[in-house]
């Protein structure tokens, strides 16, 4: 975990089972859970809402995956995230 975070992240081992499954899938795909998800996971209802938004965007097919990747990088840059 990064010391410069303003909001503490959850320990994945302490997450509820459904949240833990998502964090584990991220670890397998990217080597570690995504930092924003570790923050959202502190409040399971917030986590479900955020995941629901991303799932809906992926399912609607309205945005080209390349554009989504560029948008994610831009948002990360604006948030000073070392993407």
N, C-alpha and C positions, 0 to 999 in steps of 0.2 A: 504494500500500500504506500501511497505517496504522502509524505509529510506535509506538502503544501496544500492539501485539500482543506476546504473550509468546513465541509460536512463529513463526518466520519462515515466510513463504509461499513457494511455488515460483514461479519465473518461468514463466508459461505457455509461453513459447517453448522451455523446457528440458524440458517434460513429454513423456512417451512418447506416441506417436501417438493411441492410444485415449483417453487422459486429455485430451490437447490438443483432441480433437474435442468432448468434453463441455464443456470450458472455453470453447471457441469458440461452441458453441451457447448457453451461458449469456450470453456477451458479446452475441450477437445479440439474445437475448430481453430481457435486463435491462440492457444497456449495459456490463456488466463481469462477469467470473466471480465467483461467490459466494465470500466470504472463507473459509467453512469448507471448501469444495472445494479452495481453494488450499493450505490446510494439509494436508488429507487427501492431496493429490496428491504430497506429499513422499515418501510411502510408497505406491507403486502398489497393493499388496495391500490396504492399509487403504482406499484410495480405492474399489477394486472392491467391498469389503465394505459400505462406507457407501452407495455407489450401489445395490448390490443390495438393501439394506434399503429404501431409498426407492422403488425400482422395485417391490418386492414389495408395499409398502403401497399404492402407486398401482394396481397390477394387481388386488389382492384385492377392491377395491370395498367393503370393509367399513366404511370411514370416509367420511362425507360430506365433499366437498372444502372446504366452508365450515368445518367443524370442524378439518380439517387446517390450514387457514390460521390459524385462531385458536390452535391448539396451537403452530404455528411461531412466531407472534408472542409467545406467552407464554414459550416457551423462550428466544427471543431476548432478551426483557425480563429474564428470570432471569439470563442470561449477560451482562447489561449491554451488549447489542448495540444500537447505534442503528439499529434496523430501518428 
